[in-house]
Amino acid sequence: MKIAVLADIHGNFPALEAVTAHLEQWQPDQVVVAGDIVNRGPRSLDCLRFVQNKQATAGWLAIRGNHEDYVISQARPDAPRSGPVFETHRNTYWTYQQLQAEASVLATMPFKQQLLGPDGSLICLTHASLRGIRNGIYPSTPDDELQQKIEPAASLFCVGHTHWPLLRRLNGTLVVNAGAVGLPFDGDTRTCYAQVQWQHGYWSAEIIRLEYDRARAERDFFETGFMANSGALAALILDEFRTARSHLYQWSELYQARVLAGEMTMEESACTYMARVRPASFSAT
């Protein structure tokens, strides 16, 4: 049995196409997309429609991620459309506008998928962990904490969310974090996914890293209107793409409360953040 696990596409269509071409040569029995197909990137609608087509024609399975939840929240009647709270979520609102009616599809995605292995043992796939859609598994996660995040344990447990790939065996469970198709955070700008295989009575896995058309992917940030219309955090997201390093979490820890309190604008916070982390080399052009 062969399973391909993709996660965290984040609207990066060229990366999704490259991964799909590669995994179709491998010919898995099942493909699972472990959340965050959309948002934090420029081509969410293309990526969502691509995955939907594969669900209909090739039996792909999909799981809801926290960024699907963020977009779903923009459909609420009480979602703000102005003010500091709105500005901190303008990037998600831009994604919601791109998806339009298709945003409702996101709410139908399950929190987890469960399959059976060749020996009848349980396979569990979710976005972050069984402790929550944002409660992730990192290479630095200690074994005792990891055990809590995968219980009740399966023979194979697969996730995404952190954008950091991981392979670890723990008390009879192979734990696989597939990394990120569209937005890696481990310093390696190549796209990646996980190949998982049942061989000789146990699960094995490999993280596949692939070169792809990153120039095309970067042009998408500008040609789709993402940079011009999705708010001040677009500059941070572009730099995440360019460097394969996370910024949004760090920005929120440092500046979100100050923006919400009216002490600084979103533009000021984004510029201050980038001047702090990359004073000599940052450019949003």
Protein Blocks (a to p, Z undefined) as FASTA:
>chain_A
ZZdddehklopaklmmmmmmmmmmnopabdcdeejkbghiaklmlmmmmmmmmmmmnopa
cdddfklmmmmmmmpmklcfedjklmmmmmmmmmmmmnmmmlmmmmmpcfbdcdddfkop
acdddfkbmnbjklccdfklcfklmmmmmpccdfbdcdehjopacdddeehiacddebjf
klccehpabdcddddddeehiacdddddddddfklmmmmmmmnommmmnojklmmmmmmm
mnopafklmmmmmmmmmmmnopacfklmmmmmmmmmmmmlgccZZ
